[in-house]
Amino acid sequence: MGSMVRLGYRLKKIANRILTGKKAPDDYDWKYYTGIYREGLEDFGKENVLVLKEGDYRFEGGALERKGDVLPLNDNHRIVYETLLRLGPGTVFEVGCGCGDHLHNIKVLDPGIGVYGIDISEGQLDFLKQRHPDLSGSVKQYNITVPLRDKELPEADIVFSQAVIMHIRENHLAGLENMFRLARRQVVLMENWKRHEFMADIKALCDGKRLGWENVHFHYRDSPATGKPHLMIVSRSPLPQYPVLNTYGRLKEAVDAV
């Protein structure tokens, strides 16, 4: 990412801390995040396709195959999309939807899936509405860590996040709780597994009756790049098509291999 954008962000963050006497609770001050995000997309798009068109990829035999004359999907994005498509949801809900590329791409790959997303940043959602105006009615500005009021957000078959909860330093447990309360069937997570003890946290929330789920079943998928566990699937019922995640250390160890 560009050094000038990052420098500007850091100066704003320092100034805010001096003026308020408070340290930002998360990795980013979300008011200023969109500039970093946009420049990061430009760099990212030099090697990977970001926005799919019909015919670029096809889902066949449980895997996404490139068909069009486009750059490859990023491995992280591909494994998320494949996992969602394999699970066959009618609806998906993305926490931290950013500019909307994931929601758009899921609709391209399977137009029958209903999509919805939230993001804490007004700037991110403004960017989404410029980039994918057709998604404007399917997103909402919302902080996933605040208490969830009844019917405030729609439920979905699967709720997922990609590199979002790992950046929440405070109240990540509330964020996880809300994700599960919105999910009818599964929660799919792709995060930096060293940032939080995700598996233990989810088990504790379930044992404390905070998820609205009777049981949680942990599964994983390997990274196509490293062959090591990379993505977590938490389901209300067992998923025999996926290996069982018995120890969280397997995910932590895999972080170093990415």
KARANOR-V40919 format. One record per residue. N is the residue number from 0. PHI is phi in whole degrees, -180 to 180 (none if undefined). Layout:
n: (N & N)
phi: (PHI & PHI)
This chain:
n: (0 & 1 & 2 & 3 & 4 & 5 & 6 & 7 & 8 & 9 & 10 & 11 & 12 & 13 & 14 & 15 & 16 & 17 & 18 & 19 & 20 & 21 & 22 & 23 & 24 & 25 & 26 & 27 & 28 & 29 & 30 & 31 & 32 & 33 & 34 & 35 & 36 & 37 & 38 & 39 & 40 & 41 & 42 & 43 & 44 & 45 & 46 & 47 & 48 & 49 & 50 & 51 & 52 & 53 & 54 & 55 & 56 & 57 & 58 & 59 & 60 & 61 & 62 & 63 & 64 & 65 & 66 & 67 & 68 & 69 & 70 & 71 & 72 & 73 & 74 & 75 & 76 & 77 & 78 & 79 & 80 & 81 & 82 & 83 & 84 & 85 & 86 & 87 & 88 & 89 & 90 & 91 & 92 & 93 & 94 & 95 & 96 & 97 & 98 & 99 & 100 & 101 & 102 & 103 & 104 & 105 & 106 & 107 & 108 & 109 & 110 & 111 & 112 & 113 & 114 & 115 & 116 & 117 & 118 & 119 & 120 & 121 & 122 & 123 & 124 & 125 & 126 & 127 & 128 & 129 & 130 & 131 & 132 & 133 & 134 & 135 & 136 & 137 & 138 & 139 & 140 & 141 & 142 & 143 & 144 & 145 & 146 & 147 & 148 & 149 & 150 & 151 & 152 & 153 & 154 & 155 & 156 & 157 & 158 & 159 & 160 & 161 & 162 & 163 & 164 & 165 & 166 & 167 & 168 & 169 & 170 & 171 & 172 & 173 & 174 & 175 & 176 & 177 & 178 & 179 & 180 & 181 & 182 & 183 & 184 & 185 & 186 & 187 & 188 & 189 & 190 & 191 & 192 & 193 & 194 & 195 & 196 & 197 & 198 & 199 & 200 & 201 & 202 & 203 & 204 & 205 & 206 & 207 & 208 & 209 & 210 & 211 & 212 & 213 & 214 & 215 & 216 & 217 & 218 & 219 & 220 & 221 & 222 & 223 & 224 & 225 & 226 & 227 & 228 & 229 & 230 & 231 & 232 & 233 & 234 & 235 & 236 & 237 & 238 & 239 & 240 & 241 & 242 & 243 & 244 & 245 & 246 & 247 & 248 & 249 & 250 & 251 & 252 & 253 & 254 & 255 & 256 & 257)
phi: (none & -65 & -68 & -68 & -64 & -64 & -62 & -60 & -64 & -63 & -63 & -63 & -66 & -65 & -61 & -64 & -67 & -66 & -70 & -99 & 74 & -122 & -85 & -58 & -71 & -117 & -62 & -126 & -88 & -65 & -65 & -110 & -76 & -61 & -61 & -64 & -61 & -63 & -67 & -63 & -63 & -60 & -67 & -62 & -72 & -74 & -120 & -135 & -72 & -102 & -119 & -81 & -114 & -57 & 96 & -67 & -134 & -132 & -90 & -135 & 59 & 82 & -136 & -90 & -115 & -74 & -117 & -93 & -86 & -134 & -65 & -71 & -67 & -59 & -58 & -63 & -66 & -63 & -69 & -65 & -62 & -60 & -63 & -62 & -66 & -64 & -75 & 62 & -78 & -86 & -143 & -132 & -133 & -102 & -94 & 80 & -77 & 55 & -83 & 90 & -62 & -62 & -63 & -60 & -65 & -63 & -66 & -66 & -72 & -147 & -62 & -80 & -86 & -82 & -121 & -149 & -151 & -131 & -149 & -74 & -96 & -64 & -62 & -64 & -72 & -63 & -63 & -57 & -69 & -75 & -81 & -138 & -58 & -68 & -94 & -56 & -84 & -114 & -135 & -151 & -77 & -161 & -97 & -67 & -94 & -90 & -55 & -89 & -87 & -57 & 65 & -71 & -129 & -77 & -77 & -146 & -61 & -129 & -111 & -140 & -144 & -131 & 59 & -123 & -62 & -63 & -90 & -91 & -85 & -117 & 67 & -66 & -65 & -64 & -63 & -63 & -55 & -65 & -60 & -70 & -67 & -90 & -96 & -80 & -124 & -141 & -120 & -113 & -125 & -126 & -139 & -80 & -72 & -89 & -73 & -140 & -88 & -57 & -65 & -64 & -62 & -67 & -61 & -64 & -64 & -67 & -61 & -85 & 61 & -100 & -98 & 77 & -113 & -75 & -142 & -129 & -120 & -100 & -134 & -145 & -126 & -80 & -72 & -66 & -83 & -112 & 74 & -111 & -54 & -140 & -127 & -107 & -118 & -113 & -127 & -67 & -127 & -60 & -118 & -62 & -78 & -122 & -66 & -79 & -90 & -91 & -131 & -67 & -58 & -63 & -71 & -61 & -62 & -70 & -58 & -69 & -89 & -80)
